[in-house]
Amino acid sequence: MIQKIPPLIRFLAVHAILGVVIGFALAGALIAFDVAGLGTLIAQAKNPVTAGMLLFFGFAVTFGSAVMGGAILMYGER
């Protein structure tokens, strides 16, 4: 039996996923446009996969939390 997801949990999950997508997009743009030599630095690292994963994970957690927190703060205005 599949249970329906409670509305508040769905609200938080949607906003967290949106923040993670924004974080991934921003981290990808920083690497793609080589801002401050970041793309080159990661490409020349001994283990670029680990460096990239750390960057993407950090941005995902940061932006996911920020968007979810902003949604919680503005929830009363809905």
C-alpha distances in whole Angstrom, upper triangle without the diagonal:
4,6,10,13,15,18,21,19,19,22,23,21,23,26,26,25,28,30,30,31,34,35,34,36,39,39,39,42,44,44,45,48,49,49,52,52,48,47,50,50,47,48,51,49,49,45,44,40,40,42,40,37,38,39,36,34,36,36,32,32,35,34,30,31,34,32,29,32,34,31,30,34,34,31,33,35,32
4,7,9,12,15,18,16,15,19,20,18,19,23,23,22,24,27,26,27,30,31,31,33,35,36,36,39,41,41,42,44,46,46,49,49,45,44,47,47,44,45,48,46,46,43,41,38,37,39,37,34,35,36,33,31,33,33,29,29,32,30,27,28,30,28,26,28,30,27,27,30,30,27,30,31,28
4,6,9,12,14,13,13,16,17,16,18,21,21,21,23,26,25,26,29,30,30,32,35,35,36,38,40,41,42,44,46,46,48,48,45,44,48,47,44,45,48,46,47,43,42,38,38,39,37,34,35,36,32,30,32,32,28,28,30,29,25,26,28,26,23,26,28,24,24,28,27,24,26,28,25
4,6,9,12,11,10,13,15,14,15,18,19,19,21,23,24,24,27,28,29,30,33,34,34,36,39,39,40,42,44,44,46,47,43,43,46,46,43,45,48,46,47,43,41,38,37,39,36,33,34,35,31,29,31,30,27,26,28,27,23,24,26,24,21,24,25,21,21,25,24,21,23,25,22
4,6,8,7,6,10,11,10,12,15,15,16,18,20,20,21,24,25,26,28,30,31,32,34,35,36,37,39,41,41,43,44,40,40,43,43,40,42,45,43,44,40,38,35,35,36,33,30,31,31,28,26,28,27,23,23,25,23,20,20,23,20,17,20,21,18,18,21,21,18,21,22,20
4,6,5,6,9,10,11,12,15,15,17,18,20,21,23,25,26,27,29,30,32,33,35,36,38,39,41,42,41,44,45,41,41,45,44,41,43,46,44,45,42,40,37,36,37,35,32,32,32,29,27,28,27,24,23,25,23,20,20,22,19,16,18,20,16,15,19,19,15,18,20,17
4,6,5,6,9,10,10,12,14,15,16,18,20,21,23,24,26,27,29,30,32,33,35,36,37,39,40,40,42,43,40,40,44,43,41,43,46,44,45,42,40,37,36,37,34,32,32,32,29,27,28,26,23,22,24,22,18,19,20,17,14,16,17,14,13,16,16,12,14,16,13
4,5,5,6,9,10,11,12,14,15,17,18,20,21,23,24,26,27,29,30,32,33,35,36,37,39,38,40,41,38,38,42,41,39,41,44,42,44,40,38,36,35,35,33,30,30,30,27,25,25,24,21,20,21,19,16,16,17,15,12,13,14,11,10,13,13,10,12,15,13
4,5,5,6,9,10,10,12,14,15,16,18,20,21,22,24,26,27,28,30,32,33,34,36,37,36,38,40,36,36,40,39,36,39,42,40,41,37,36,33,32,32,30,27,27,27,24,22,23,22,19,18,19,18,15,14,16,15,11,13,15,12,11,15,16,13,16,18,16
4,5,5,6,9,10,10,12,14,15,16,18,20,21,22,24,26,27,28,30,32,32,34,36,35,38,39,35,35,39,38,36,38,41,39,40,37,35,32,31,32,29,27,27,27,24,22,23,22,18,18,20,18,14,15,17,14,11,14,15,12,12,16,16,13,16,18,15
4,6,5,6,9,10,11,13,14,16,17,19,20,21,23,25,26,27,29,31,32,33,35,34,36,37,34,35,38,38,35,38,41,39,41,37,35,32,32,32,29,27,27,26,23,22,22,21,18,17,18,16,13,13,14,11,9,11,12,8,9,13,12,10,13,14,12
4,6,5,6,9,10,11,12,14,15,16,18,20,21,22,24,26,27,29,30,31,33,32,34,35,32,32,36,35,33,35,38,36,38,34,32,30,29,29,27,24,24,23,21,19,19,18,15,14,15,13,10,10,11,9,6,9,10,8,8,12,12,10,14,16,14
4,5,5,6,8,10,10,12,14,15,16,18,20,21,22,24,26,27,28,30,31,31,33,34,30,31,34,33,31,33,36,34,36,32,30,27,27,27,25,22,22,22,19,17,18,17,13,13,15,13,10,11,13,11,8,11,13,11,12,15,15,14,17,19,17
4,6,5,6,9,10,11,12,14,15,17,18,20,21,23,24,26,27,28,30,29,32,33,30,30,34,33,31,33,36,35,36,33,30,28,28,27,25,23,23,22,19,18,19,17,14,14,15,13,10,12,13,10,8,12,13,10,12,15,15,13,17,18,16
4,5,5,6,9,10,11,12,14,15,16,18,20,21,23,24,25,27,28,27,30,31,28,28,32,32,29,32,35,33,35,32,30,27,27,26,24,22,22,21,18,17,17,15,12,12,13,10,7,9,9,6,5,9,9,7,9,12,12,12,15,16,14
4,5,5,6,9,10,10,12,14,15,16,18,20,21,23,24,26,27,26,28,29,26,26,30,29,27,29,32,30,32,29,27,24,23,23,21,19,18,18,15,13,14,12,9,9,10,8,5,7,8,6,5,9,10,9,11,14,14,14,18,19,18
4,5,5,6,9,10,11,12,14,15,16,18,20,21,22,24,25,25,28,28,25,25,29,28,26,28,31,29,31,28,25,23,22,22,19,17,18,17,14,13,14,12,9,10,12,9,7,10,11,9,9,12,13,12,14,17,17,17,21,21,20
4,5,5,6,9,10,11,12,14,15,17,18,20,21,22,24,23,26,27,24,24,28,28,26,28,31,30,32,29,26,24,24,23,20,19,19,18,14,14,15,12,10,11,12,9,7,10,10,7,9,12,12,11,14,16,16,16,20,19,18
4,5,5,6,9,10,10,12,14,15,16,18,20,21,22,21,24,25,22,22,26,26,23,26,29,28,30,27,24,22,22,21,18,17,17,15,12,12,12,9,7,8,8,5,4,7,7,5,7,10,10,10,13,15,15,16,20,20,19
4,5,5,6,9,10,10,12,14,15,17,18,20,21,20,23,23,20,20,24,23,21,23,26,25,27,24,21,19,18,18,15,13,14,12,9,9,10,7,4,7,8,6,5,8,10,9,10,13,14,14,16,18,19,19,23,23,23
4,5,5,6,9,10,10,12,14,15,16,18,20,19,22,23,20,19,23,23,21,23,26,25,27,24,21,19,19,19,16,14,15,14,10,11,12,9,7,10,11,8,8,12,12,11,12,15,16,15,18,20,20,21,25,24,23
4,5,5,6,9,10,10,12,14,15,16,18,17,20,21,18,18,22,22,20,22,26,25,27,25,22,20,20,19,16,16,16,13,11,12,12,9,8,11,10,7,8,11,11,9,12,14,14,15,18,19,19,20,24,23,23
4,5,5,6,8,10,11,12,14,15,16,15,18,19,16,16,20,19,17,20,23,22,24,22,19,17,17,16,13,12,12,10,7,9,8,5,5,8,7,5,7,10,10,10,13,15,15,16,19,20,20,22,25,25,25
4,6,5,6,8,10,11,12,14,15,15,18,18,15,14,18,18,16,18,21,20,22,20,16,15,15,14,11,10,11,9,6,8,9,7,6,10,11,9,10,13,14,13,15,18,18,19,22,23,24,25,28,28,27
4,6,5,6,9,10,10,12,14,14,17,18,15,14,18,19,17,18,22,22,24,22,18,17,18,16,13,13,15,12,9,12,13,9,9,13,13,11,12,15,15,14,17,19,19,20,23,24,24,25,29,28,27
4,5,5,6,9,10,10,12,11,14,15,13,13,16,17,15,18,21,20,23,21,18,17,18,16,13,14,14,10,9,12,11,8,9,13,11,10,12,15,14,14,17,19,18,20,23,23,23,25,29,28,28
4,5,5,6,9,10,10,10,13,13,10,10,14,14,12,14,17,17,20,18,14,14,14,12,9,10,10,7,6,9,9,7,9,12,11,11,13,16,15,16,19,20,20,22,24,25,26,28,31,31,31
4,5,5,6,8,10,11,14,13,11,9,13,14,12,13,17,17,20,17,14,13,15,13,9,11,12,9,8,12,12,10,11,15,15,14,15,19,18,18,21,23,23,24,27,28,28,30,33,33,32
4,5,5,6,8,8,12,12,10,10,13,15,13,15,18,19,22,20,16,16,18,15,12,15,15,12,11,15,15,12,14,17,16,15,17,20,19,19,22,24,23,24,27,28,28,30,33,32,32
4,6,6,6,5,9,9,7,7,11,12,11,13,16,16,20,18,15,16,16,13,11,14,14,10,11,14,13,11,14,17,15,15,18,20,19,20,23,24,24,25,28,29,29,31,34,34,34
4,6,5,7,9,8,6,4,8,9,8,9,12,13,17,15,12,13,14,11,9,12,13,10,10,14,14,12,15,18,17,17,19,22,22,22,25,26,26,28,31,31,32,34,37,37,37
4,5,8,11,10,9,6,10,12,11,11,14,16,19,18,14,15,17,15,12,15,16,13,13,17,17,15,17,20,20,19,21,24,23,24,26,28,28,29,32,33,33,35,38,37,37
4,6,9,9,9,7,10,12,13,13,16,17,21,20,17,18,20,17,14,18,18,15,15,19,19,16,19,22,21,20,23,25,24,24,27,29,28,30,33,33,33,35,39,37,37
4,6,5,5,5,7,9,10,10,13,14,18,18,14,16,18,14,13,16,17,14,15,18,18,16,19,22,21,20,23,25,25,25,28,30,29,31,34,34,35,37,40,39,39
4,5,6,7,9,10,12,13,15,16,20,20,16,18,19,15,14,17,17,13,15,18,17,15,18,21,19,19,22,24,23,24,27,28,27,29,32,32,33,35,38,37,38
4,5,8,9,9,11,13,14,15,19,19,17,19,19,16,15,18,17,14,17,20,18,17,20,22,20,21,24,25,24,26,29,29,29,31,34,34,34,37,40,39,40
4,6,5,6,9,10,11,12,16,17,14,17,17,14,14,17,17,14,16,19,18,18,21,23,22,22,25,27,26,28,30,31,31,34,36,36,37,39,42,42,42
4,5,5,6,9,10,11,14,14,11,14,14,10,10,14,13,10,13,16,15,14,17,19,19,19,22,24,23,25,27,28,29,31,33,33,34,37,40,39,40
4,5,5,6,9,10,14,13,10,12,13,10,9,13,13,11,13,16,16,15,18,20,20,20,23,25,25,26,28,30,30,32,34,35,36,38,41,41,41
4,5,5,6,9,12,13,10,13,15,12,12,15,16,14,16,19,19,19,21,24,23,24,26,28,28,29,32,33,33,35,38,38,39,41,45,44,44
4,6,5,6,10,11,9,12,12,9,10,14,14,12,15,17,17,17,20,22,22,23,25,27,27,29,31,32,33,35,37,37,39,41,44,44,44
4,5,5,9,8,5,8,9,6,7,10,11,10,12,15,15,15,18,20,20,21,23,25,26,27,29,30,31,33,35,36,37,39,42,42,42
4,6,8,8,6,9,11,9,9,13,14,13,15,17,18,18,20,23,23,24,26,28,29,30,32,33,34,36,38,39,40,42,45,45,45
4,7,8,7,11,12,10,12,15,15,15,17,20,20,21,23,25,25,27,29,30,31,32,35,36,37,39,40,41,43,44,48,48,48
4,5,5,9,9,8,10,13,13,13,16,18,18,19,21,23,24,25,27,29,29,31,33,34,35,37,39,40,41,43,46,47,47
4,6,9,9,9,12,14,14,15,18,19,20,21,23,25,26,27,29,30,32,33,35,36,38,39,41,42,44,45,48,49,49
4,6,6,7,9,10,11,13,15,16,17,19,20,22,23,25,26,28,29,31,32,33,35,36,38,39,41,42,46,46,46
4,5,5,6,8,10,10,12,14,15,16,18,20,21,22,24,26,27,28,30,31,33,34,36,37,39,40,43,44,43
4,5,5,6,9,10,10,12,14,15,16,18,20,21,22,24,25,26,28,30,31,32,34,36,37,38,41,42,41
4,5,5,6,9,10,10,12,14,15,16,18,20,21,22,24,25,26,28,30,31,33,34,36,37,40,41,41
4,6,5,6,9,10,11,12,14,16,17,18,20,21,23,24,26,27,29,30,32,33,35,36,39,40,40
4,5,5,6,8,10,11,12,14,15,16,18,20,21,22,24,25,27,28,30,31,33,34,37,38,37
4,5,5,6,8,10,10,12,14,15,16,18,20,21,22,24,25,26,28,30,31,32,36,36,36
4,6,5,6,9,10,11,12,14,15,16,18,20,21,22,24,26,27,28,30,31,35,35,35
4,6,5,6,9,10,11,12,14,16,16,18,20,21,22,24,26,27,28,30,33,34,34
4,5,5,6,9,10,11,12,14,15,16,18,20,21,22,24,25,27,28,31,32,31
4,5,5,6,8,10,10,12,14,15,16,18,20,21,22,24,26,26,30,31,30
4,5,5,6,9,10,11,12,14,15,16,18,20,21,22,24,26,29,30,30
4,6,5,6,8,10,10,12,14,15,16,18,20,21,22,24,27,27,28
4,6,5,6,8,10,10,12,14,15,16,18,20,21,22,25,26,26
4,6,5,6,8,10,10,12,14,15,16,18,20,21,24,25,25
4,6,5,6,9,10,11,12,14,15,16,18,20,23,24,24
4,5,5,6,8,10,10,12,14,15,16,18,21,22,22
4,6,5,6,8,10,11,12,14,16,16,20,21,20
4,6,5,6,8,10,10,12,14,15,18,20,20
4,5,5,6,9,10,11,12,14,17,18,18
4,5,5,6,9,10,11,12,15,16,16
4,5,5,6,9,10,10,14,15,15
4,5,5,6,9,10,13,14,15
4,5,5,6,8,11,12,13
4,5,5,6,9,10,10
4,5,5,8,10,11
4,6,7,9,11
4,6,6,7
4,5,6
4,5
4
